[in-house]
């Protein structure tokens, strides 16, 4: 059963964000209301009845000004500011995306963990897909959520944070159209605070992806985010450097070498053999980590295919930087 305000020792509030989530949002908010803590929903100019659904549930709603660039970061910051007005003594804030639902036991366990461990600034848990077998893309996303338990350097859109740390760091970077979560997580770690991924279910996510075009745009968004992260802090994280180098080589470098070399003979086509080799390397690593043959093969193929979409997204980011243009929100639903 859900907790009530009296069960949570620290003062707690919830911020949900969304855009055109409809029924998914209503499910998210109905669940969040049950906790009996201050709840704010921030809407990013939805074209559906999201705002009406939220208000019908008695939820405090903040509607973002459409004249300014929209982003998840801006929505979460606006929600936190409103939550602080509602609860001046706010100590902890649970952020959640509007296509997710908090599962039983998460809030209680997460609050207890932060209470017990003063060195932690944030905790997250397992995010699972609600309908993983509804499409191959939902299945891939469900596998993507399965990241290591324990000390971490990143968190996603669903996370329980100390309000004081959030304010100290200035919240999310509103100039980011993607990757705002790992950016904040990096800043949290760089100031000496800890992040932990607990071995407990946290939220159910409803990706609702059924078309390749949606999956492609999601990968484009990921590429934009990782390149933006590198351009902002080139020496910050070797993992980011390695990932961008991989995207650049496999997503753009190899195709360019093949195209440029073909006028001189067919031998450049041999470079294309690198893609099945890369696929088998990823497959082998996943099998060693306990994945089934089917899931390992599916995820390995998607990782290699995704290099091209990520390269395109990274290229968009780099071009926008050179032109000093304001990036536009990349939506995939």
Helices and strands as residue ranges (DSSP letters): G 5-7, E 12-18, H 23-33, E 38-43, H 50-56, E 60-63, H 72-86, E 92-97, E 100-102, H 106-116, E 120-129, H 136-144, E 150-152, E 159-162, H 163-168, H 180-190, E 194-205, H 212-232, H 238-246, I 247-253, H 254-262, G 266-272, H 273-288, H 293-323
